[in-house]
Amino acid sequence: MGIMFQDTSGRWVDLGEPFQHVFTDNNQIQVCERREKFSHSLGDIELVQIILPNIYIVHGDMRLKDPKFRVRATNTFDTVELHFALTGDGIVENHVYNARYSFSPNMHNIFYMPELDGIAAYSCKTPFTFLEIHLKRDYFLAITQNTTPTLERFAEKVAGSKYVTIGNECMPITLDMHRCLHEIINCRFKGGLKQLFLQSKCIELLAMQAEAVEAVAHPEDKRVLKSGYEKDCILYAREYLLEHLTDPPSLQELATLAGTNTFKLKNGFRELFNTTVFGYLNEVKLTQARELLLSGFTIKDVADQLGYSSVQHFGTAFRKKFGVSPGKAR
């Protein structure tokens, strides 16, 4: 969708339409991609836009100077949005539907809103980075038949052109979702292979979101996290862990920092992210290690940078995760 912002001086800033002529009739294309930077009184915005048949992907980085501004969608395409907030906090009030959306780091949701006109407020202290996948309405309806009850109810609203969000609150982005998002942003394929790869990743993310929504809609009696506060403690623990990858605290230290106990920490972490605390830490470190190796860093530099006790220890962990040695991964 084309987006317009109004800064505190009352001036409208138009970010333009994403390949409007292509996205309107794009069944014959493979992949179109455009990278743009915008510098305005509002702040600095960097966007990467990718067009596939029936799919529009946009990811970007907003470093804003104005904490609050008007926002309006222009010539909105009829799409369903898979939204992933990666860093930064924000709130959008859509006056058309009297709805309010809150965005926090590492959270996701699915929206269908044919119109957008309202107020946006983002933190100016932290860059807001995000990735959105927009699926054409008819395409979304076709691929969500005979799926999950919650997704089918959502699709019924979409079919009736009614505003709807799939979750009352945004949900945590899982490690598998992060992996998928990372692969979309850093896709190295070209042409037809790139189209197939990106299409498959978009559908994979939709499937994982649907699975996450069902888990929220049908909680098990054995759930450990009983309140929003307890959930926030686990989310804080994850953020702290990500900020201290090379020098992580012990489980007891992390639990104390997060305002919980080790039982809640261990079981709550598995409940939200389907893995252990240090299993999550290991996955993140090894994923970063692979990217550093592909960027040209030496094996020793990567092992040192990510806090491994030795090159041998790093090599063993890497081989166990990816099935090849760090040397062959390069």
Phi, psi and chi 1 to 4 in degrees:
 res  aa     phi    psi   chi1   chi2   chi3   chi4
   1 MET       -  149.1   66.5  176.6   61.5      -
   2 GLY   -79.6  138.9      -      -      -      -
   3 ILE  -121.9  136.7  -64.2  -68.8      -      -
   4 MET  -120.4  135.8  -66.8 -178.1   67.0      -
   5 PHE  -114.6  146.7  -60.9  108.9      -      -
   6 GLN  -117.1  119.5 -173.4 -179.1   47.6      -
   7 ASP   -82.7 -178.0   60.3   22.3      -      -
   8 THR   -66.3  -20.0   51.6      -      -      -
   9 SER   -81.6   -6.6   68.1      -      -      -
  10 GLY    92.4    1.5      -      -      -      -
  11 ARG   -85.6  134.5 -177.6  175.8   58.2 -178.7
  12 TRP   -86.6  136.6  -76.8   97.2      -      -
  13 VAL  -114.5  119.5  177.1      -      -      -
  14 ASP  -102.9  118.1 -169.0  -10.2      -      -
  15 LEU   -84.9   -3.6  -63.6 -173.0      -      -
  16 GLY    82.9  173.9      -      -      -      -
  17 GLU   -93.7  143.8  -64.2  -75.5   -6.1      -
  18 PRO   -83.5   96.6   30.5  -32.4      -      -
  19 PHE    50.3   50.1  -53.1  110.5      -      -
  20 GLN   -52.4  -43.0 -178.5  173.7    3.0      -
  21 HIS   -67.5  -27.2   65.3  -71.3      -      -
  22 VAL   -81.9  -47.2  177.3      -      -      -
  23 PHE   -70.2  -25.1 -166.8   58.9      -      -
  24 THR   -66.3  -35.9  -56.9      -      -      -
  25 ASP  -145.3   83.1 -177.4   17.7      -      -
  26 ASN  -122.3   25.5   65.9  -15.3      -      -
  27 ASN   -70.1  -17.3  -70.4  -33.8      -      -
  28 GLN   -96.9   -9.7  -58.5  -58.2  -44.2      -
  29 ILE   -83.5  165.3   69.2  165.7      -      -
  30 GLN  -101.7  -73.7  -71.2 -174.3  -23.0      -
  31 VAL  -143.7  130.9 -178.8      -      -      -
  32 CYS  -119.3  135.3  -70.3      -      -      -
  33 GLU  -136.5  141.8 -176.2  170.0  -18.0      -
  34 ARG  -142.8  135.4 -177.1  165.8   66.9 -167.7
  35 ARG  -115.5  130.9  -62.9  171.1 -179.3  -96.1
  36 GLU  -139.6  150.9  -66.3 -179.7  -58.6      -
  37 LYS  -125.5  137.5  -67.3 -176.5  178.2 -179.3
  38 PHE  -125.0  130.8  -55.1   86.9      -      -
  39 SER  -123.9  116.5  -68.2      -      -      -
  40 HIS  -137.0  176.9  -59.9  -78.3      -      -
  41 SER   -61.3  -24.8   58.7      -      -      -
  42 LEU   -66.8  -35.2 -173.6   70.0      -      -
  43 GLY   148.5 -165.9      -      -      -      -
  44 ASP  -109.8  128.8  -61.8  -40.8      -      -
  45 ILE  -128.7  131.2  -57.9  172.4      -      -
  46 GLU  -122.3  127.1 -175.8  171.5   -6.3      -
  47 LEU  -127.8  143.3  -63.9  178.0      -      -
  48 VAL  -119.0  121.6  176.7      -      -      -
  49 GLN  -115.4  132.5  -58.2  175.6   80.8      -
  50 ILE  -129.5  128.6  -55.4  171.0      -      -
  51 ILE  -111.2  127.6  -62.2  -69.8      -      -
  52 LEU  -123.2  168.3  -50.7  168.6      -      -
  53 PRO   -56.3  120.0  -27.9   36.4      -      -
  54 ASN    70.8    2.9  -61.1  -53.6      -      -
  55 ILE  -135.2  134.3  -60.2  173.2      -      -
  56 TYR  -122.9  121.6  164.6   55.2      -      -
  57 ILE  -111.0  134.5  -57.4  169.8      -      -
  58 VAL  -138.8  132.0   57.0      -      -      -
  59 HIS  -135.2  149.3   59.1   89.2      -      -
  60 GLY  -166.0 -176.4      -      -      -      -
  61 ASP  -137.9  118.9 -176.7  -29.6      -      -
  62 MET  -113.5  122.0  -60.0 -165.0  -53.7      -
  63 ARG  -116.0   95.0  -59.6  168.6 -174.8  -92.5
  64 LEU   -95.5  149.4  -58.7  174.2      -      -
  65 LYS  -101.5  -34.1  -61.2  174.2 -176.1  175.7
  66 ASP   -91.7  122.9  -72.0  -19.7      -      -
  67 PRO   -73.5  -20.1   26.8  -34.1      -      -
  68 LYS  -144.1  137.9 -171.1  174.4 -176.8  179.0
  69 PHE  -160.4  161.9   48.5   88.9      -      -
  70 ARG   -76.9  148.0  -77.4  -78.0  -52.7  -81.7
  71 VAL  -139.2  141.9   60.3      -      -      -
  72 ARG  -147.1  138.5  178.9 -175.1  -62.1  159.9
  73 ALA   -91.0  132.7      -      -      -      -
  74 THR  -111.6  134.7   59.8      -      -      -
  75 ASN    49.5   50.1  -62.1  -37.9      -      -
  76 THR   -59.7  130.5  -53.3      -      -      -
  77 PHE   -77.0  149.0  -62.9  116.9      -      -
  78 ASP   -82.1   87.5 -159.0    4.6      -      -
  79 THR  -133.5  158.5   63.1      -      -      -
  80 VAL   -99.4  133.7  173.5      -      -      -
  81 GLU  -106.6  125.0  176.8 -173.3  -26.2      -
  82 LEU   -95.2  113.6  -43.1 -175.2      -      -
  83 HIS  -110.1  132.4 -172.1   91.4      -      -
  84 PHE  -130.0  111.2  -59.8   87.9      -      -
  85 ALA   -90.7  123.7      -      -      -      -
  86 LEU   -99.3  -47.7  -57.2  177.4      -      -
  87 THR  -139.9  157.3   64.7      -      -      -
  88 GLY    86.0  162.3      -      -      -      -
  89 ASP  -118.6  147.0  -63.1  -81.1      -      -
  90 GLY  -159.9  161.3      -      -      -      -
  91 ILE  -137.3  135.9  -64.9  171.9      -      -
  92 VAL  -123.5  127.2  174.1      -      -      -
  93 GLU  -106.0  112.6  -64.4  177.7   -2.6      -
  94 ASN   -93.4  104.0 -168.8  -17.5      -      -
  95 HIS   -69.7  -20.4  -63.6  163.5      -      -
  96 VAL   -62.2  -39.7  178.7      -      -      -
  97 TYR  -113.6    7.4  -54.5  107.9      -      -
  98 ASN    52.0   45.8 -166.7   29.0      -      -
  99 ALA  -119.4  153.0      -      -      -      -
 100 ARG  -130.2  129.0  178.2 -174.1  174.6   97.1
 101 TYR  -116.3  130.7  -36.8  103.8      -      -
 102 SER  -110.2  133.2  -63.6      -      -      -
 103 PHE  -118.1  126.0  -56.0  109.0      -      -
 104 SER  -125.1  160.5  -59.4      -      -      -
 105 PRO   -57.8  137.8  -23.0   32.9      -      -
 106 ASN    62.1   40.9  -64.4  -55.5      -      -
 107 MET  -126.9  157.3  -56.0  -64.7  -82.5      -
 108 HIS  -142.4  163.3   71.3   93.3      -      -
 109 ASN  -165.5  173.6 -149.2  -29.8      -      -
 110 ILE  -126.9  131.5  -55.1  177.8      -      -
 111 PHE  -125.8  151.0  -54.7   95.5      -      -
 112 TYR  -134.9  109.0  176.7   66.8      -      -
 113 MET  -137.9  100.0   44.3 -176.9  170.5      -
 114 PRO   -58.7  -24.5  -25.4   35.5      -      -
 115 GLU  -133.2  150.0  -62.4  179.8   67.5      -
 116 LEU  -141.6  121.6  171.0   60.9      -      -
 117 ASP  -155.4  115.0 -168.8  -11.9      -      -
 118 GLY  -179.0 -148.1      -      -      -      -
 119 ILE  -119.6  138.5  -59.7  -66.4      -      -
 120 ALA  -121.6  143.8      -      -      -      -
 121 ALA  -139.3  122.4      -      -      -      -
 122 TYR  -128.8  150.8  -68.5   91.5      -      -
 123 SER   -67.0  133.3  170.5      -      -      -
 124 CYS   -87.3   -9.3  -65.6      -      -      -
 125 LYS   -80.7  -31.5  -63.6 -180.0  179.9  179.0
 126 THR  -122.6  132.6  -54.3      -      -      -
 127 PRO   -59.3  140.8  -21.4   32.2      -      -
 128 PHE   -97.7  112.3 -176.5   76.1      -      -
 129 THR  -112.7  145.3   59.7      -      -      -
 130 PHE  -155.6  164.8   64.4   93.9      -      -
 131 LEU  -139.5  131.3 -173.7  142.8      -      -
 132 GLU  -122.2  140.6  -62.3  171.8    0.7      -
 133 ILE  -119.1  118.7  -62.5  169.6      -      -
 134 HIS  -105.6  119.3  -65.0 -100.0      -      -
 135 LEU  -104.0  129.2  -53.9  176.2      -      -
 136 LYS   -53.8  140.1  -84.2 -170.6  174.0 -179.6
 137 ARG   -53.6  -50.9  176.2  174.6  170.1  -88.3
 138 ASP   -64.6  -36.4  -69.2  -16.0      -      -
 139 TYR   -65.7  -45.0  176.5   68.4      -      -
 140 PHE   -59.2  -45.3  174.7   82.4      -      -
 141 LEU   -62.7  -35.4  -66.5  174.9      -      -
 142 ALA   -69.4  -40.1      -      -      -      -
 143 ILE   -86.6   -7.6   63.2  175.5      -      -
 144 THR  -104.8   11.7   52.7      -      -      -
 145 GLN   -72.4  141.2  -65.7 -177.5   23.5      -
 146 ASN    55.5   48.1  -58.2  -45.8      -      -
 147 THR  -110.4 -107.6   50.3      -      -      -
 148 THR  -113.4  155.1   67.0      -      -      -
 149 PRO   -56.2  -43.9  -26.3   35.0      -      -
 150 THR   -66.4  -42.7  -54.9      -      -      -
 151 LEU   -66.7  -36.9 -166.4   56.9      -      -
 152 GLU   -68.6  -37.7  -71.8 -179.7  -11.6      -
 153 ARG   -65.1  -39.7  -74.2 -166.3  -64.7  -88.4
 154 PHE   -60.4  -44.9  179.0   88.3      -      -
 155 ALA   -63.3  -33.5      -      -      -      -
 156 GLU   -62.0  -40.6  -72.9  176.2    4.7      -
 157 LYS   -64.8  -41.9  -64.4  -79.6 -170.8  178.8
 158 VAL   -62.2  -43.7  174.1      -      -      -
 159 ALA   -60.4  -30.2      -      -      -      -
 160 GLY   -90.4    9.6      -      -      -      -
 161 SER    56.9   36.9  -62.1      -      -      -
 162 LYS  -104.6  138.0  -62.5  178.6 -179.6  178.0
 163 TYR   -59.1  136.4  157.2   78.9      -      -
 164 VAL  -160.5  146.4   61.1      -      -      -
 165 THR  -118.5  146.8   63.5      -      -      -
 166 ILE   -79.0  -25.1 -156.7  165.1      -      -
 167 GLY  -126.2  136.4      -      -      -      -
 168 ASN   -61.8  -31.4  -66.8  -31.7      -      -
 169 GLU  -129.1  153.9  -63.8 -178.5   -6.1      -
 170 CYS   -67.3  152.3  -68.8      -      -      -
 171 MET  -114.7  155.4  -63.4  155.6  -75.4      -
 172 PRO   -64.5  138.5  -19.9   32.0      -      -
 173 ILE   -75.2  122.6  -61.5  175.8      -      -
 174 THR   -77.7  169.0   66.2      -      -      -
 175 LEU   -62.1  -39.9 -170.6   59.6      -      -
 176 ASP   -64.7  -36.7  -76.0  -22.1      -      -
 177 MET   -64.8  -43.7  -71.3 -179.7 -171.8      -
 178 HIS   -58.4  -42.4  -89.7  -63.2      -      -
 179 ARG   -59.1  -45.5  170.4 -170.6   52.7   77.9
 180 CYS   -64.9  -43.6 -148.8      -      -      -
 181 LEU   -61.8  -42.6  -67.0  167.1      -      -
 182 HIS   -61.3  -40.4 -177.9   82.5      -      -
 183 GLU   -69.0  -32.8  -70.9  172.2  -17.8      -
 184 ILE   -67.9  -48.3  -71.4  174.8      -      -
 185 ILE   -64.7  -33.9  -66.8  171.1      -      -
 186 ASN  -109.7   26.6  -63.5  -78.4      -      -
 187 CYS   -59.4  130.0  177.7      -      -      -
 188 ARG  -106.5   -3.0  -69.2 -177.0  170.5   81.9
 189 PHE   -75.1  164.9  -65.7  111.5      -      -
 190 LYS  -134.6  158.7  -61.8 -175.4 -178.2  -59.9
 191 GLY    61.7 -136.5      -      -      -      -
 192 GLY   -62.7  -35.8      -      -      -      -
 193 LEU   -65.7  -37.2  -78.7  178.4      -      -
 194 LYS   -64.7  -41.4 -175.5  169.0 -173.7  174.5
 195 GLN   -60.1  -49.1  174.9 -173.3  -34.4      -
 196 LEU   -61.5  -42.6  -69.8  172.5      -      -
 197 PHE   -63.9  -49.2 -178.0   81.9      -      -
 198 LEU   -67.2  -39.1  -67.9  177.2      -      -
 199 GLN   -59.5  -44.9  -76.5  174.8  -34.9      -
 200 SER   -64.8  -37.2   68.4      -      -      -
 201 LYS   -69.9  -36.8  -67.3  -59.1  168.3 -177.1
 202 CYS   -64.5  -43.1  -69.4      -      -      -
 203 ILE   -68.1  -36.6  -59.8  -55.5      -      -
 204 GLU   -62.5  -42.3 -174.5  178.4   -5.8      -
 205 LEU   -64.5  -41.1  -79.8  168.4      -      -
 206 LEU   -60.7  -43.1  174.5   59.0      -      -
 207 ALA   -63.0  -41.2      -      -      -      -
 208 MET   -68.7  -36.5  -73.7 -169.7  -75.9      -
 209 GLN   -64.9  -42.5  -74.7 -174.4  -71.7      -
 210 ALA   -61.2  -40.1      -      -      -      -
 211 GLU   -64.0  -41.6 -176.9 -179.8   37.5      -
 212 ALA   -65.4  -39.3      -      -      -      -
 213 VAL   -64.9  -41.4  169.3      -      -      -
 214 GLU   -63.2  -37.3  -72.6  -58.6  -44.3      -
 215 ALA   -64.4  -36.6      -      -      -      -
 216 VAL   -73.3  -39.3  171.8      -      -      -
 217 ALA   -69.5  -28.3      -      -      -      -
 218 HIS  -128.3   68.1  -56.0  -73.6      -      -
 219 PRO   -65.8  145.6   25.3  -34.0      -      -
 220 GLU   -83.9  155.0  -61.1  176.2   -3.0      -
 221 ASP   -64.6  -21.2  -66.6  -24.0      -      -
 222 LYS   -88.2   10.8  -64.6 -177.8  178.8  179.5
 223 ARG   -61.2  138.8  -74.8 -150.8  177.2  -89.6
 224 VAL   -87.4  -38.9  173.2      -      -      -
 225 LEU   -85.3  109.3  -55.3  177.2      -      -
 226 LYS   -99.2  -10.7  -54.7  -64.9 -174.9 -178.2
 227 SER  -140.8  165.2   67.8      -      -      -
 228 GLY   -64.3  -34.2      -      -      -      -
 229 TYR   -63.0  -45.1  169.9   77.2      -      -
 230 GLU   -63.1  -37.9  -68.7  179.1  -18.2      -
 231 LYS   -65.3  -42.1  179.0  179.7  174.5 -177.8
 232 ASP   -62.2  -34.2  -72.7  -17.7      -      -
 233 CYS   -61.1  -42.4  -70.8      -      -      -
 234 ILE   -69.3  -39.6  -55.2  -55.7      -      -
 235 LEU   -63.7  -39.7  -66.8  175.6      -      -
 236 TYR   -64.3  -41.0  176.1   83.9      -      -
 237 ALA   -59.5  -41.4      -      -      -      -
 238 ARG   -64.6  -44.0  178.6  177.4   68.8  167.0
 239 GLU   -62.5  -40.2  -66.5  -53.2  -52.1      -
 240 TYR   -64.7  -40.4 -171.3   90.5      -      -
 241 LEU   -62.2  -42.6 -158.2   62.0      -      -
 242 LEU   -65.4  -31.1  -69.2  173.6      -      -
 243 GLU   -79.9  -12.2  -67.6  172.9    0.5      -
 244 HIS  -130.5   47.7  -62.0   81.3      -      -
 245 LEU   -59.2  -40.7  -74.1  177.4      -      -
 246 THR   -85.2  -13.7   59.9      -      -      -
 247 ASP  -141.6   64.2 -174.0   25.6      -      -
 248 PRO   -70.5  148.5   27.3  -35.1      -      -
 249 PRO   -76.0  168.4   29.5  -35.2      -      -
 250 SER   -73.2  168.0   67.2      -      -      -
 251 LEU   -58.4  -42.8  -79.6  174.4      -      -
 252 GLN   -64.4  -43.0 -178.7   59.4   63.4      -
 253 GLU   -64.3  -42.4  -70.1  170.0  -24.4      -
 254 LEU   -65.5  -41.3 -174.6   59.4      -      -
 255 ALA   -61.7  -43.0      -      -      -      -
 256 THR   -64.5  -44.3  -59.6      -      -      -
 257 LEU   -61.1  -35.6  -72.4  165.2      -      -
 258 ALA   -86.0   -5.2      -      -      -      -
 259 GLY    78.3   32.7      -      -      -      -
 260 THR  -140.6 -167.8 -173.3      -      -      -
 261 ASN  -116.1  170.5   55.7   54.3      -      -
 262 THR   -65.9  -32.9   55.1      -      -      -
 263 PHE   -63.0  -49.8  174.9   82.6      -      -
 264 LYS   -63.3  -39.1  -68.2  -83.0 -171.8 -178.3
 265 LEU   -62.4  -52.8  175.7   64.7      -      -
 266 LYS   -64.1  -48.8  -69.1 -170.4  -68.3 -175.0
 267 ASN   -77.8  -33.1  -68.8  -79.6      -      -
 268 GLY   -68.4  -37.1      -      -      -      -
 269 PHE   -63.3  -43.9 -145.2   90.7      -      -
 270 ARG   -66.4  -35.7 -177.7  175.0  -69.9  -80.6
 271 GLU   -64.8  -42.7 -174.1  174.5  -59.1      -
 272 LEU   -82.0  -37.7  -74.6 -177.0      -      -
 273 PHE  -119.1    2.2  -52.9  116.2      -      -
 274 ASN    57.5   36.9 -162.1   32.7      -      -
 275 THR  -162.5  169.9 -173.7      -      -      -
 276 THR   -80.4  168.4   65.2      -      -      -
 277 VAL   -59.1  -51.6  174.4      -      -      -
 278 PHE   -82.6  -18.1  -70.5  106.4      -      -
 279 GLY   -65.8  -40.5      -      -      -      -
 280 TYR   -64.2  -46.1 -175.0   91.6      -      -
 281 LEU   -58.4  -44.5  175.6   67.9      -      -
 282 ASN   -63.6  -42.2 -173.4   56.3      -      -
 283 GLU   -62.1  -45.1  -71.7  -82.1  -18.4      -
 284 VAL   -64.4  -44.4  172.1      -      -      -
 285 LYS   -63.1  -42.5  -72.6  175.7   63.8  174.1
 286 LEU   -71.4  -33.9  -71.9  172.7      -      -
 287 THR   -64.4  -42.7  -60.9      -      -      -
 288 GLN   -64.3  -37.9  -72.4 -168.0    7.9      -
 289 ALA   -60.9  -43.7      -      -      -      -
 290 ARG   -60.8  -42.9 -178.5  174.5   61.6  177.9
 291 GLU   -65.6  -38.9  -67.9  -55.5  -47.7      -
 292 LEU   -65.1  -40.5  -70.1  171.6      -      -
 293 LEU   -62.8  -43.0  -70.8  170.7      -      -
 294 LEU   -68.3  -22.2  -68.0  172.6      -      -
 295 SER   -84.4   -5.3  -61.0      -      -      -
 296 GLY   108.7    0.4      -      -      -      -
 297 PHE   -69.3  148.9  -74.9   82.7      -      -
 298 THR   -74.8  161.3   67.0      -      -      -
 299 ILE   -61.6  -41.2  -64.1  172.3      -      -
 300 LYS   -65.0  -41.6 -174.3  177.5 -174.0  -51.9
 301 ASP   -61.4  -41.0  -74.4  -17.4      -      -
 302 VAL   -67.0  -45.1  172.8      -      -      -
 303 ALA   -60.3  -43.3      -      -      -      -
 304 ASP   -67.2  -44.0  -69.2  -17.9      -      -
 305 GLN   -64.1  -33.3 -173.6  169.7  -32.5      -
 306 LEU   -97.7    6.9  -67.5  177.0      -      -
 307 GLY    81.9   22.3      -      -      -      -
 308 TYR   -76.3  145.5  -74.6   93.2      -      -
 309 SER   -69.2  -25.2   58.5      -      -      -
 310 SER  -159.8  163.0   67.0      -      -      -
 311 VAL   -62.8  -36.7  170.4      -      -      -
 312 GLN   -64.9  -43.4  -69.0   74.3   20.6      -
 313 HIS   -61.9  -43.7 -179.6 -152.5      -      -
 314 PHE   -61.8  -45.6  167.4   58.0      -      -
 315 GLY   -61.3  -40.5      -      -      -      -
 316 THR   -64.0  -45.9  -60.4      -      -      -
 317 ALA   -65.1  -40.4      -      -      -      -
 318 PHE   -66.0  -44.2 -168.2   93.2      -      -
 319 ARG   -64.4  -37.9 -169.2  178.4  -63.7  105.4
 320 LYS   -65.3  -36.1 -176.1  176.8 -179.8 -179.9
 321 LYS   -78.2  -47.5  166.3   65.9  177.6  171.7
 322 PHE  -107.4   -7.7  -62.7  110.9      -      -
 323 GLY    80.8    1.1      -      -      -      -
 324 VAL  -136.8  160.3  -64.4      -      -      -
 325 SER   -75.6  159.3   67.2      -      -      -
 326 PRO   -56.5  -35.8  -25.2   34.3      -      -
 327 GLY   -61.7  -42.8      -      -      -      -
 328 LYS   -73.5  -27.8  -71.3 -174.7  177.2  179.0
 329 ALA   -66.6  -26.3      -      -      -      -
 330 ARG   -73.5      -  -63.3 -178.9   65.8 -163.8
